[in-house]
Amino acid sequence: MADAASETDLLAQIERGEATLQILDFAARGMVPLPPEELVRAMATIMASGDTRLAAIAAESFRQFDANSLKSAVLSPGVRTEQLAAVAQHTEDASVLEPLIRHKAVSNETLAWLAERVDAPLQDIIVTNQTRLIAAPVIVERLFENPRLSPEIRRRADEFLEEFFLKQEREREAAGDIEEAVEAEAPAPAPAMEVDEAGLTEAAKRSLFARVATMSVVQRIRLAYRGSKEERMFLVQDRNRLVSAAVLKSPKTRDADAEAIANMKSVSEDVLRGITFRRDWMRHYGIMRNIVKNPRSPIDVTLSLVMRLNAKDQKMLAGDRNVPEAVRSFARREVSRKET
């Protein structure tokens, strides 16, 4: 086998897809004369090749490599995007993932995949690479899906949205690049028309869904920030946290809108939590009451608000089976305390 490959570098053959099936089989088993970092790249190429049989063999053999070998492969000249992706998916070692996340050749898809899984120190590296985040907002979106997302990284991800998308929109409005920056709100639907909790008719929802379905994340963020009331009330339900957050940050989203959103069962917990971060909104009793009554509101937020409700609403809350038991119990205790 070595003679057959004597005129061409083994790794180059494998990377270019020119290696024979025999060479690939030996490489997948770690039985080719390559230094560890090149063998890592060879196996990673095989794992990314789409050949399920060889990929399974290579994945099994890949376990033999220590962190130093993987890191050397990541830092080796000419390492390929698909090789970095394969390494990322087969190690949790931070000493390997740190240079991989920083690597210019790593794909946005790989960074998004890692964003959902890595711990706080690596989250920090991801969120610091603002050039990448601007090019691929999906990376920030996937960060929010990480069950181990630290409060500090969540705050910085939110600041990223404010700095690089919404600030641009405000500057464009100030420069007059956006016509009708202060758009008149659409009239309310006629009473005879059935509307959902967002105030949208079925026809309006279908129309909006058809429009936003072809939009990129950035386009939806912009529409969420400067669109009409109808558009904003639709997009606040968007599964992408960057889009729904843009609705809350829009200067067009007024107190009445926030009160309606706080009452919506179709919005995410992050949207409801985001409303509570606005002190001006939380000074409005109707908004605060709706947050407490909404079963999707985070319990750590609602418990602290129960005491601010009036006696009538506390009594109603104490018997409301739509809210979590912890909230009902706390409301019952407050009612009992006031009655004694």
HELIX and SHEET records of a PDB file:
HELIX    1   1 LEU A   10  ARG A   16  1                                   7    
HELIX    2   2 LEU A   21  ALA A   28  1                                   8    
HELIX    3   3 PRO A   36  MET A   47  1                                  12    
HELIX    4   4 THR A   52  SER A   61  1                                  10    
HELIX    5   5 PHE A   62  GLN A   64  5                                   3    
HELIX    6   6 ALA A   67  LEU A   75  1                                   9    
HELIX    7   7 THR A   81  ALA A   88  1                                   8    
HELIX    8   8 ALA A   94  ARG A  102  1                                   9    
HELIX    9   9 ASN A  108  ALA A  115  1                                   8    
HELIX   10  10 ALA A  120  THR A  128  1                                   9    
HELIX   11  11 GLN A  130  ALA A  135  1                                   6    
HELIX   12  12 VAL A  138  LEU A  143  1                                   6    
HELIX   13  13 PRO A  151  LEU A  161  1                                  11    
HELIX   14  14 GLU A  162  LEU A  166  3                                   5    
HELIX   15  15 LYS A  167  ALA A  174  1                                   8    
HELIX   16  16 GLU A  202  VAL A  212  1                                  11    
HELIX   17  17 VAL A  217  ARG A  226  1                                  10    
HELIX   18  18 LYS A  229  LEU A  235  1                                   7    
HELIX   19  19 ARG A  241  LYS A  249  1                                   9    
HELIX   20  20 ASP A  255  ALA A  262  1                                   8    
HELIX   21  21 GLU A  269  THR A  276  1                                   8    
HELIX   22  22 ARG A  279  MET A  282  1                                   4    
HELIX   23  23 TYR A  285  LYS A  293  1                                   9    
HELIX   24  24 ILE A  299  VAL A  306  1                                   8    
HELIX   25  25 ALA A  311  ALA A  318  1                                   8    
HELIX   26  26 GLU A  325  GLU A  339  1                                  15    
END                                                                             
